[in-house]
């Protein structure tokens, strides 16, 4: 087991990560608006902003999956030997060659935070692109 993480820190981190599932619905709605603007829009700038919004939605969905996966795996990591945990992940994702067994829990949590902030940043970018596309379409 890697250095201990407090039970309250574990539960708070897991709750925050799990709460992002609600943002997935917002991203889907924004992607739908961008798709409609891409199909019905006649102005090239509106279509380009809409297309970029759809690309952001696709990137967001990857980070959304990763954050949800980390939310589920975090309790296992806290209660399992790090080497066994890493071997299990390597079995499922053999393309990953890096050896994470030397990573501390703080480094792992820092990686989870980075994914979380990337996910939220992509959602904000997608929201901005959808608004710009909609305004460009209406003007």
The 8 nearest C-alpha neighbors of each residue, nearest first, counted from 0:
[[80, 1, 79, 81, 78, 2, 77, 3],
 [2, 0, 81, 3, 104, 80, 103, 77],
 [3, 1, 104, 0, 4, 103, 77, 105],
 [2, 4, 1, 5, 77, 0, 104, 78],
 [3, 5, 6, 9, 2, 77, 8, 104],
 [4, 6, 8, 7, 9, 3, 10, 77],
 [5, 7, 9, 8, 10, 4, 11, 3],
 [6, 8, 10, 9, 5, 11, 4, 12],
 [9, 7, 5, 11, 6, 10, 12, 4],
 [8, 10, 6, 12, 7, 11, 13, 5],
 [9, 11, 13, 7, 12, 8, 14, 6],
 [12, 10, 14, 8, 13, 9, 7, 15],
 [13, 11, 15, 9, 14, 10, 8, 16],
 [12, 14, 70, 10, 16, 11, 15, 17],
 [15, 13, 17, 11, 16, 12, 10, 18],
 [16, 14, 18, 12, 17, 13, 11, 19],
 [15, 17, 13, 18, 14, 70, 19, 12],
 [16, 18, 14, 19, 15, 70, 13, 20],
 [19, 17, 15, 20, 16, 14, 21, 22],
 [18, 20, 22, 21, 17, 16, 15, 23],
 [21, 19, 23, 18, 22, 17, 67, 63],
 [22, 20, 19, 23, 24, 18, 25, 17],
 [21, 23, 25, 19, 24, 20, 26, 122],
 [22, 24, 26, 21, 20, 25, 27, 19],
 [25, 23, 27, 22, 26, 21, 28, 20],
 [26, 24, 28, 22, 27, 23, 29, 21],
 [25, 27, 23, 29, 24, 28, 30, 56],
 [26, 28, 30, 24, 25, 29, 31, 23],
 [29, 27, 31, 25, 30, 26, 24, 32],
 [28, 30, 32, 26, 31, 27, 25, 33],
 [31, 29, 33, 27, 53, 28, 32, 34],
 [32, 30, 34, 28, 29, 33, 27, 35],
 [31, 33, 29, 35, 34, 30, 36, 28],
 [32, 34, 49, 30, 36, 31, 35, 37],
 [35, 33, 37, 31, 32, 36, 30, 38],
 [34, 36, 32, 38, 37, 33, 39, 31],
 [37, 35, 33, 40, 39, 34, 38, 32],
 [36, 38, 46, 34, 35, 40, 49, 39],
 [39, 37, 35, 36, 40, 34, 46, 41],
 [40, 38, 36, 37, 35, 41, 34, 46],
 [41, 39, 36, 37, 42, 38, 46, 136],
 [40, 42, 43, 39, 46, 45, 136, 37],
 [41, 43, 45, 44, 40, 46, 136, 135],
 [42, 44, 46, 45, 47, 41, 40, 48],
 [45, 43, 47, 46, 42, 48, 135, 132],
 [46, 44, 132, 48, 135, 136, 43, 47],
 [45, 47, 37, 49, 43, 44, 48, 50],
 [48, 46, 50, 44, 49, 45, 43, 51],
 [47, 49, 132, 51, 45, 50, 46, 128],
 [50, 48, 33, 52, 46, 47, 51, 132],
 [51, 49, 47, 53, 52, 48, 46, 54],
 [50, 52, 54, 48, 53, 49, 47, 55],
 [53, 51, 49, 125, 55, 50, 54, 128],
 [52, 54, 56, 50, 55, 51, 30, 49],
 [55, 53, 51, 57, 56, 52, 50, 58],
 [56, 54, 52, 58, 53, 57, 125, 59],
 [57, 55, 59, 53, 54, 58, 30, 60],
 [56, 58, 54, 60, 59, 55, 53, 61],
 [59, 57, 55, 61, 60, 56, 54, 62],
 [58, 60, 56, 62, 57, 61, 118, 121],
 [59, 61, 63, 57, 58, 62, 56, 64],
 [62, 60, 64, 58, 63, 59, 65, 57],
 [63, 61, 65, 59, 64, 118, 60, 66],
 [62, 64, 60, 66, 61, 65, 59, 67],
 [63, 65, 67, 61, 62, 66, 68, 60],
 [66, 64, 62, 68, 67, 63, 69, 61],
 [65, 67, 69, 63, 68, 64, 62, 70],
 [68, 66, 70, 64, 69, 65, 17, 63],
 [69, 67, 65, 71, 70, 66, 64, 72],
 [70, 68, 72, 66, 71, 67, 73, 65],
 [69, 71, 67, 13, 68, 16, 73, 72],
 [70, 72, 68, 69, 73, 67, 74, 13],
 [73, 71, 69, 75, 70, 74, 68, 76],
 [72, 74, 76, 75, 70, 69, 71, 77],
 [75, 73, 77, 76, 72, 78, 71, 9],
 [76, 74, 72, 78, 73, 77, 79, 71],
 [75, 77, 73, 79, 74, 78, 72, 84],
 [76, 78, 74, 75, 79, 73, 4, 3],
 [79, 77, 75, 76, 74, 0, 80, 1],
 [80, 78, 0, 76, 75, 77, 81, 84],
 [79, 0, 81, 83, 82, 84, 1, 78],
 [82, 80, 84, 83, 0, 1, 100, 85],
 [81, 83, 85, 100, 84, 80, 86, 99],
 [84, 82, 86, 80, 85, 81, 87, 79],
 [83, 85, 81, 87, 82, 86, 80, 88],
 [84, 86, 88, 82, 87, 83, 89, 81],
 [85, 87, 89, 83, 88, 84, 90, 82],
 [88, 86, 90, 84, 85, 89, 83, 91],
 [89, 87, 85, 91, 90, 86, 92, 84],
 [88, 90, 93, 86, 92, 87, 91, 85],
 [89, 91, 87, 88, 93, 92, 86, 85],
 [92, 90, 88, 89, 93, 87, 86, 94],
 [91, 93, 89, 94, 90, 88, 95, 87],
 [94, 92, 89, 95, 90, 91, 96, 88],
 [95, 93, 92, 96, 89, 91, 97, 90],
 [94, 96, 93, 97, 92, 89, 98, 88],
 [95, 97, 94, 98, 93, 89, 92, 99],
 [98, 96, 95, 99, 100, 94, 89, 85],
 [97, 99, 100, 96, 101, 85, 102, 95],
 [98, 100, 102, 101, 97, 85, 82, 81],
 [101, 99, 82, 102, 98, 81, 85, 103],
 [100, 102, 99, 103, 98, 81, 82, 1],
 [103, 101, 99, 100, 106, 104, 107, 105],
 [102, 104, 106, 105, 107, 101, 1, 2],
 [103, 105, 107, 106, 108, 2, 1, 102],
 [104, 106, 108, 103, 107, 109, 102, 110],
 [107, 105, 109, 103, 104, 108, 102, 110],
 [106, 108, 104, 110, 109, 105, 111, 103],
 [109, 107, 111, 105, 110, 106, 104, 112],
 [108, 110, 106, 112, 107, 111, 105, 113],
 [111, 109, 113, 107, 108, 112, 106, 114],
 [110, 112, 108, 114, 113, 109, 115, 107],
 [113, 111, 115, 109, 110, 114, 108, 116],
 [112, 114, 110, 116, 111, 115, 117, 109],
 [115, 113, 117, 111, 112, 116, 118, 110],
 [116, 114, 112, 118, 113, 117, 111, 66],
 [115, 117, 119, 113, 118, 114, 120, 112],
 [118, 116, 120, 114, 115, 119, 121, 113],
 [117, 119, 115, 121, 116, 62, 120, 59],
 [118, 120, 122, 116, 121, 117, 123, 115],
 [121, 119, 117, 123, 122, 118, 116, 124],
 [120, 122, 124, 118, 123, 119, 59, 125],
 [121, 123, 125, 119, 120, 124, 126, 118],
 [124, 122, 126, 120, 125, 121, 127, 119],
 [125, 123, 121, 127, 126, 122, 128, 120],
 [124, 126, 122, 52, 128, 123, 127, 55],
 [127, 125, 123, 129, 124, 128, 122, 130],
 [126, 128, 124, 130, 129, 125, 131, 123],
 [129, 127, 131, 125, 52, 130, 126, 48],
 [128, 130, 132, 126, 127, 131, 52, 133],
 [131, 129, 133, 127, 132, 128, 134, 126],
 [132, 130, 128, 134, 133, 129, 135, 127],
 [133, 131, 45, 129, 135, 48, 130, 134],
 [132, 134, 136, 130, 131, 135, 129, 137],
 [133, 135, 131, 137, 136, 132, 130, 138],
 [136, 134, 132, 45, 138, 133, 137, 131],
 [135, 137, 133, 134, 45, 138, 132, 40],
 [138, 136, 134, 135, 133, 132, 45, 40],
 [137, 135, 136, 134, 133, 42, 45, 132]]
